[in-house]
């Protein structure tokens, strides 16, 4: 038994343009953004610790009020900054908010209570996601140095621990904020690449039609005009020109059919290439075997039809992320397997319901071919075609 080599493609950046793909992208963005907001709120909850400590220790109302007010300003500015940075990190547009957060974070321990040093990481994250990466990193290091010096001057215990905590927490907070922005940019880039791919295919098809029909239509127009002029003066010459117009028109019709057939990729090789391109564009990782050589034309045609029908069913009726198309040839038959991991529900292996598969079975019957489709161990859905050759 022989088989073709397998070529593997991963979905390209412009993958899924279907409605389902757009919904998945929207959900991914919403989920990551929600996670970022939840993480931000949890981190801001550290600011409640100095307030709770001041109340339980019976500190003066001034300490509680000023501390709570200052933290409210910090939290408001930081959330506003985070909301902008999730879409446009390092844009410098929220530098006023970043400087406000940094200033209050530095002043609260000095003017109110040194317990407010627990929110030092907010200043690091604020400058890290607001300013350009090079300057943001330098500013973050500078802010960290100021906070550390302040802790030493206030004789705060555990300076090293607090410094490490600020670095790790600030980096994690800034990282998840920037990650949301990267995810949105990635999905936008994928959608744009897919749109450009569709536009390029339209241009290609239009170019093929133009190249095929442009000359012939020009010739038809010129010869028709000449025939009209000769109609009264030289009917024989006019008849000859009209015969030429008729011949060119028939040639043009044949050429259009050739272009359309090439566009639809009716040959097995072209069908495999087209199916692979479509599946990859739909976000499905696709492995495609090279077609078996020297197949009879009827066998190649029915296999191309089977590949097309399997890909159509996969796109319409499954949520597959992987697809494998393999071909093997023994002495007297060719076997085609199309497997995917996203069929909706189990089905008997001998059930080939559905008009598409029924039509495919009818095409196989004159050649003595058979078709089976169903789930296999491991959850894969496999369509198998056997054709004598």
MARDODO-629511 format. One record per residue (C-alpha): chain; x, y, z. Coordinates in nm, 4 decimals, padded with zeros to 6 digits, always signed. Example, Ala and Ser with C-alpha at 12.3 -4.5 7.8 and 13.67 -1.06 7.14 Angstrom:
 lumdren       px       py       pz
       A +01.2300 -00.4500 +00.7800
       A +01.3670 -00.1060 +00.7140
//
This chain:
 lumdren       px       py       pz
       A +00.0000 +00.0000 +00.0000
       A +00.1317 +00.3448 -00.0888
       A +00.0358 +00.6821 +00.0388
       A +00.1116 +01.0434 -00.0404
       A +00.3268 +01.2620 +00.1800
       A +00.1416 +01.4808 +00.4225
       A +00.1577 +01.8587 +00.4215
       A +00.0500 +02.0385 +00.7383
       A -00.0747 +02.3927 +00.7575
       A -00.1718 +02.5973 +01.0588
       A -00.4500 +02.8597 +01.0366
       A -00.3080 +03.1871 +00.9187
       A -00.3413 +03.5205 +01.0909
       A -00.6503 +03.6134 +00.9009
       A -00.8371 +03.3027 +00.9750
       A -01.2031 +03.3071 +01.0567
       A -01.4362 +03.5539 +00.8880
       A -01.7602 +03.3642 +00.9484
       A -02.0247 +03.4839 +01.1912
       A -01.9292 +03.2057 +01.4321
       A -01.5648 +03.3136 +01.4147
       A -01.6571 +03.6734 +01.4913
       A -01.8584 +03.5561 +01.7924
       A -01.5629 +03.3519 +01.9172
       A -01.3307 +03.6498 +01.8798
       A -01.5729 +03.8757 +02.0652
       A -01.6049 +03.6227 +02.3463
       A -01.2283 +03.5855 +02.3761
       A -01.1843 +03.9624 +02.4028
       A -01.4664 +03.9922 +02.6581
       A -01.3241 +03.7085 +02.8681
       A -00.9692 +03.8452 +02.8736
       A -01.0915 +04.1976 +02.9426
       A -01.3120 +04.0726 +03.2265
       A -01.0224 +03.8783 +03.3757
       A -00.8075 +04.1916 +03.3575
       A -01.0731 +04.4020 +03.5315
       A -01.1270 +04.1394 +03.8016
       A -00.7531 +04.1152 +03.8632
       A -00.7282 +04.4948 +03.8788
       A -01.0117 +04.5182 +04.1317
       A -00.8563 +04.2431 +04.3436
       A -00.5264 +04.4293 +04.3433
       A -00.7002 +04.7537 +04.4345
       A -00.8524 +04.5728 +04.7306
       A -00.5094 +04.5956 +04.8949
       A -00.5890 +04.9615 +04.9462
       A -00.8636 +04.8667 +05.1893
       A -00.6108 +04.7172 +05.4317
       A -00.4697 +05.0505 +05.5596
       A -00.8247 +05.1855 +05.5997
       A -00.9386 +04.8799 +05.7962
       A -00.6215 +04.8939 +06.0089
       A -00.6719 +05.2641 +06.0849
       A -01.0352 +05.2051 +06.1892
       A -00.9615 +04.8997 +06.4056
       A -00.6694 +05.0738 +06.5770
       A -00.8818 +05.3774 +06.6551
       A -00.6746 +05.6220 +06.4552
       A -00.7999 +05.9773 +06.4178
       A -01.0778 +06.0580 +06.1717
       A -00.8279 +06.2693 +05.9768
       A -00.6065 +05.9684 +05.9044
       A -00.9045 +05.7561 +05.7971
       A -01.0717 +06.0278 +05.5881
       A -00.7621 +06.1554 +05.4080
       A -00.6347 +05.8036 +05.3472
       A -00.9709 +05.6831 +05.2101
       A -01.0096 +05.9957 +04.9958
       A -00.6608 +05.9665 +04.8536
       A -00.7111 +05.6004 +04.7752
       A -01.0452 +05.6743 +04.6053
       A -00.8664 +05.9177 +04.3745
       A -00.5934 +05.6584 +04.3061
       A -00.8472 +05.3849 +04.2309
       A -01.0501 +05.6080 +03.9974
       A -00.7470 +05.7274 +03.8037
       A -00.6009 +05.3774 +03.7851
       A -00.9209 +05.2177 +03.6491
       A -00.9500 +05.4955 +03.3928
       A -00.5895 +05.4375 +03.2950
       A -00.6399 +05.0598 +03.2721
       A -00.9486 +05.0993 +03.0526
       A -00.7496 +05.3059 +02.8050
       A -00.4364 +05.0893 +02.8217
       A -00.6359 +04.7760 +02.7326
       A -00.6855 +04.9282 +02.3891
       A -00.3852 +05.1594 +02.3516
       A -00.0945 +05.0654 +02.5793
       A +00.2131 +05.2874 +02.5899
       A +00.0295 +05.5736 +02.4182
       A +00.1277 +05.8509 +02.6679
       A -00.2335 +05.9717 +02.6561
       A -00.3073 +05.8932 +03.0219
       A +00.0169 +06.0218 +03.1646
       A -00.1705 +06.2682 +03.3880
       A -00.3510 +05.9752 +03.5506
       A -00.0251 +05.7811 +03.5815
       A +00.1512 +06.0774 +03.7449
       A -00.1484 +06.1348 +03.9746
       A -00.1435 +05.7704 +04.0879
       A +00.2322 +05.7806 +04.1402
       A +00.2231 +06.1063 +04.3332
       A -00.0520 +05.9990 +04.5729
       A +00.1058 +05.6565 +04.6249
       A +00.4292 +05.8300 +04.7285
       A +00.2610 +06.0935 +04.9468
       A +00.0125 +05.8817 +05.1438
       A +00.2778 +05.6923 +05.3493
       A +00.4540 +06.0209 +05.4345
       A +00.1547 +06.2424 +05.5090
       A -00.0979 +05.9921 +05.6435
       A +00.0220 +05.6463 +05.7445
       A +00.3144 +05.4262 +05.6406
       A +00.0713 +05.1333 +05.6052
       A -00.0186 +05.2846 +05.2664
       A +00.3101 +05.1493 +05.1309
       A +00.1242 +04.8281 +05.0395
       A -00.0104 +04.9932 +04.7208
       A +00.3286 +05.0869 +04.5805
       A +00.2854 +04.8363 +04.2954
       A +00.0029 +05.0511 +04.1524
       A +00.2505 +05.3247 +04.0675
       A +00.4832 +05.0780 +03.8966
       A +00.2037 +04.9292 +03.6855
       A +00.0651 +05.2733 +03.5992
       A +00.3871 +05.4086 +03.4514
       A +00.4714 +05.0738 +03.2868
       A +00.1530 +05.0637 +03.0740
       A +00.1235 +05.4384 +03.0062
       A +00.4603 +05.5536 +02.8758
       A +00.6602 +05.4181 +02.5846
       A +00.8276 +05.0875 +02.6838
       A +01.1789 +05.2294 +02.7061
       A +01.0790 +05.5318 +02.9150
       A +00.8133 +05.3402 +03.1039
       A +01.0684 +05.0881 +03.2234
       A +01.3081 +05.3625 +03.3336
       A +01.0281 +05.5473 +03.5124
       A +00.9137 +05.2266 +03.6817
       A +01.2670 +05.1642 +03.8082
       A +01.2883 +05.5253 +03.9279
       A +00.9545 +05.5003 +04.1089
       A +01.0660 +05.1726 +04.2696
       A +01.3835 +05.3406 +04.3937
       A +01.1822 +05.6321 +04.5414
       A +00.9417 +05.3950 +04.7146
       A +01.2316 +05.1906 +04.8554
       A +01.4118 +05.4999 +04.9813
       A +01.0882 +05.6219 +05.1383
       A +01.0412 +05.2906 +05.3191
       A +01.3944 +05.3011 +05.4522
       A +01.3457 +05.6596 +05.5776
       A +01.0180 +05.5647 +05.7468
       A +01.1900 +05.2655 +05.9101
       A +00.9416 +05.0233 +05.7547
       A +01.0027 +04.6564 +05.8418
       A +01.0472 +04.4072 +05.5575
       A +01.1686 +04.6544 +05.2945
       A +01.3180 +04.3827 +05.0746
       A +01.0003 +04.1752 +05.0870
       A +00.7810 +04.4734 +05.0032
       A +01.0092 +04.5712 +04.7144
       A +01.0021 +04.2219 +04.5624
       A +00.6258 +04.2114 +04.6120
       A +00.5846 +04.5419 +04.4302
       A +00.7966 +04.4252 +04.1358
       A +00.6140 +04.0954 +04.0946
       A +00.2636 +04.2329 +04.1479
       A +00.3228 +04.5394 +03.9319
       A +00.4668 +04.3283 +03.6502
       A +00.1742 +04.0852 +03.6650
       A -00.0817 +04.3662 +03.6621
       A +00.0867 +04.5491 +03.3741
       A +00.1315 +04.2240 +03.1842
       A -00.2345 +04.1242 +03.1933
       A -00.3414 +04.4758 +03.0879
       A -00.1080 +04.4730 +02.7885
       A -00.2117 +04.1147 +02.7045
       A -00.5702 +04.2283 +02.6511
       A -00.4503 +04.4930 +02.4066
       A -00.2384 +04.2381 +02.2199
       A -00.5321 +03.9967 +02.1904
       A -00.7558 +04.2668 +02.0454
       A -00.4846 +04.3703 +01.7984
       A -00.4286 +04.0064 +01.7002
       A -00.7957 +03.9457 +01.6232
       A -00.8178 +04.2729 +01.4325
       A -00.5122 +04.1716 +01.2285
       A -00.6604 +03.8275 +01.1557
       A -00.9835 +03.9830 +01.0325
       A -00.7940 +04.2300 +00.8136
       A -00.5739 +03.9598 +00.6599
       A -00.8841 +03.7493 +00.5853
       A -01.0521 +04.0471 +00.4204
       A -00.7411 +04.1129 +00.2114
       A -00.7299 +03.7452 +00.1102
       A -01.0894 +03.7632 -00.0122
       A -01.0147 +04.0844 -00.1996
       A -00.7063 +03.9269 -00.3572
       A -00.9080 +03.6273 -00.4743
       A -01.1700 +03.8554 -00.6267
       A -00.8984 +04.0495 -00.8063
       A -00.7449 +03.7258 -00.9336
       A -01.0748 +03.6004 -01.0684
       A -01.1523 +03.9363 -01.2268
       A -00.8066 +03.9402 -01.3857
       A -00.8544 +03.5907 -01.5267
       A -01.1898 +03.6859 -01.6733
       A -01.0480 +04.0063 -01.8166
       A -00.7496 +03.8298 -01.9705
       A -00.9717 +03.5563 -02.1101
       A -01.2566 +03.7672 -02.2460
       A -01.1022 +04.1072 -02.3125
       A -00.9419 +04.0244 -02.6469
       A -01.2318 +03.8066 -02.7661
       A -01.4980 +04.0645 -02.6837
       A -01.2973 +04.3352 -02.8578
       A -01.2702 +04.1123 -03.1644
       A -01.6440 +04.0398 -03.1552
       A -01.7232 +04.4117 -03.1374
       A -01.4922 +04.4973 -03.4286
       A -01.6096 +04.2128 -03.6521
       A -01.9772 +04.2835 -03.5745
       A -01.9275 +04.6479 -03.6700
       A -01.7517 +04.5452 -03.9916
       A -02.0294 +04.2967 -04.0756
       A -02.2912 +04.5690 -04.0331
       A -02.1018 +04.7950 -04.2704
       A -02.0626 +04.5164 -04.5295
       A -02.4169 +04.3877 -04.4993
       A -02.5514 +04.5924 -04.7921
       A -02.2330 +04.6096 -05.0001
       A -02.0829 +04.2615 -04.9708
       A -02.3182 +04.0081 -04.8140
       A -02.0743 +03.7208 -04.8628
       A -01.7991 +03.9065 -04.6749
       A -02.0520 +04.0048 -04.4076
       A -02.1546 +03.6395 -04.3688
       A -01.7902 +03.5424 -04.3316
       A -01.7388 +03.8057 -04.0596
       A -02.0515 +03.6879 -03.8757
       A -01.9248 +03.3316 -03.8896
       A -01.6033 +03.4549 -03.7303
       A -01.8065 +03.6330 -03.4604
       A -01.9949 +03.3103 -03.3947
       A -01.6718 +03.1143 -03.3644
       A -01.5139 +03.3693 -03.1312
       A -01.8278 +03.3696 -02.9152
       A -01.8169 +02.9902 -02.8836
       A -01.4468 +03.0074 -02.7946
       A -01.5241 +03.2738 -02.5343
       A -01.7927 +03.0560 -02.3779
       A -01.5492 +02.7669 -02.3582
       A -01.2851 +02.9933 -02.2052
       A -01.5300 +03.1191 -01.9420
       A -01.6135 +02.7631 -01.8487
       A -01.2432 +02.6861 -01.8234
       A -01.1867 +02.9835 -01.5925
       A -01.4833 +02.8893 -01.3747
       A -01.3738 +02.5264 -01.3548
       A -01.0265 +02.6394 -01.2567
       A -01.1783 +02.8687 -00.9958
       A -01.3839 +02.5815 -00.8524
       A -01.0795 +02.3512 -00.8632
       A -01.2528 +02.0443 -01.0060
       A -00.9335 +01.8369 -01.0372
       A -00.8278 +01.6398 -00.7305
       A -00.5013 +01.8304 -00.6823
       A -00.6704 +02.1670 -00.7124
       A -00.9587 +02.0528 -00.4938
       A -00.7204 +01.9458 -00.2170
       A -00.5387 +02.2792 -00.2389
       A -00.8662 +02.4700 -00.2352
       A -01.0096 +02.2727 +00.0573
       A -00.6897 +02.3164 +00.2563
       A -00.6931 +02.6902 +00.1912
       A -01.0593 +02.7225 +00.2913
       A -01.0222 +02.5152 +00.6086
       A -00.7110 +02.7034 +00.7179
       A -00.8908 +03.0318 +00.6534
       A -01.1766 +02.9012 +00.8735
       A -00.9361 +02.8397 +01.1618
       A -00.8987 +02.4616 +01.1174
       A -00.5514 +02.3083 +01.1332
       A -00.5352 +02.0949 +00.8208
       A -00.3143 +01.8052 +00.7127
       A -00.3572 +01.7080 +00.3483
       A -00.1964 +01.4129 +00.1708
       A -00.0750 +01.4611 -00.1826
       A -00.3084 +01.2858 -00.4262
       A -00.2274 +00.9416 -00.5568
       A -00.0851 +00.9655 -00.9072
       A -00.2094 +00.8032 -01.2276
       A -00.5738 +00.7702 -01.1289
       A -00.8435 +00.7191 -01.3904
       A -01.0345 +01.0383 -01.4648
       A -01.3689 +00.9133 -01.3210
       A -01.1991 +00.8044 -00.9988
       A -01.0157 +01.1353 -00.9626
       A -01.3381 +01.3266 -01.0255
       A -01.5392 +01.1388 -00.7645
       A -01.2580 +01.1723 -00.5077
       A -01.2469 +01.5465 -00.5718
       A -01.6212 +01.5570 -00.5167
       A -01.5821 +01.3597 -00.1909
       A -01.3152 +01.5995 -00.0626
       A -01.5360 +01.8976 -00.1443
       A -01.8421 +01.7448 +00.0223
       A -01.6486 +01.6459 +00.3365
       A -01.5065 +01.9978 +00.3722
       A -01.8494 +02.1527 +00.3189
       A -02.0042 +01.9342 +00.5900
       A -01.7156 +02.0101 +00.8259
       A -01.7641 +02.3851 +00.7880
       A -02.1431 +02.3727 +00.8093
       A -02.2046 +02.1128 +01.0768
       A -01.9026 +02.0996 +01.3087
       A -01.6769 +02.3113 +01.5250
       A -01.3600 +02.1278 +01.4280
       A -01.0148 +02.2618 +01.5078
       A -00.8235 +01.9858 +01.3251
       A -00.8791 +01.8038 +00.9978
       A -00.6762 +01.5265 +00.8374
       A -00.7202 +01.4225 +00.4737
       A -00.5272 +01.1080 +00.3823
       A -00.5155 +00.8910 +00.0705
       A -00.3854 +00.5382 +00.0258
       A -00.3747 +00.3109 -00.2751
       A -00.3539 -00.0663 -00.2818
       A -00.3376 -00.2858 -00.5876
       A -00.7046 -00.2553 -00.6738
       A -00.8559 +00.0387 -00.4858
       A -00.7999 +00.3892 -00.3518
       A -00.9010 +00.4863 +00.0004
       A -00.9752 +00.8443 +00.1059
       A -01.0180 +00.9342 +00.4754
       A -01.1320 +01.2768 +00.5966
       A -01.1208 +01.3014 +00.9781
       A -01.2072 +01.5936 +01.2063
       A -01.2428 +01.6465 +01.5785
       A -01.5532 +01.8647 +01.5864
       A -01.8609 +01.6672 +01.4784
       A -02.1623 +01.7700 +01.6831
       A -02.2941 +01.4322 +01.8004
       A -02.2200 +01.0609 +01.7558
       A -02.3755 +00.8861 +01.4584
       A -02.3745 +00.5250 +01.3375
       A -02.0833 +00.4534 +01.1100
       A -02.3109 +00.3247 +00.8373
       A -02.5416 +00.6232 +00.8438
       A -02.4760 +00.8511 +00.5503
       A -02.7845 +01.0629 +00.5846
       A -02.8027 +01.4057 +00.4332
       A -02.8501 +01.5023 +00.0720
       A -02.4816 +01.5818 +00.0154
       A -02.3515 +01.2435 +00.1317
       A -02.6418 +01.0652 -00.0360
       A -02.5512 +01.2328 -00.3654
       A -02.1885 +01.1363 -00.3126
       A -02.2891 +00.7727 -00.2538
       A -02.4870 +00.7825 -00.5768
       A -02.1817 +00.9084 -00.7638
       A -01.9723 +00.6273 -00.6151
       A -02.2179 +00.3530 -00.7041
       A -02.1437 +00.3361 -01.0813
       A -01.7734 +00.2940 -01.0018
       A -01.8376 +00.0271 -00.7406
       A -01.7250 +00.2614 -00.4635
       A -01.8509 +00.2737 -00.1043
       A -01.8931 +00.5461 +00.1533
       A -01.9039 +00.5289 +00.5327
       A -01.9201 +00.8140 +00.7814
       A -01.9305 +00.8160 +01.1601
       A -01.7471 +00.8552 +01.4898
       A -01.4400 +00.6560 +01.5806
       A -01.2566 +00.5939 +01.9053
       A -01.1146 +00.9154 +02.0439
       A -01.4061 +01.1307 +01.9304
       A -01.2978 +01.1819 +01.5701
       A -01.5559 +01.1893 +01.2933
       A -01.4269 +01.0100 +00.9842
       A -01.5626 +00.9986 +00.6319
       A -01.4155 +00.7061 +00.4338
       A -01.4425 +00.6552 +00.0581
       A -01.3265 +00.3364 -00.1150
       A -01.3082 +00.3369 -00.4962
       A -01.1840 +00.0488 -00.7146
       A -00.9215 +00.1504 -00.9678
//
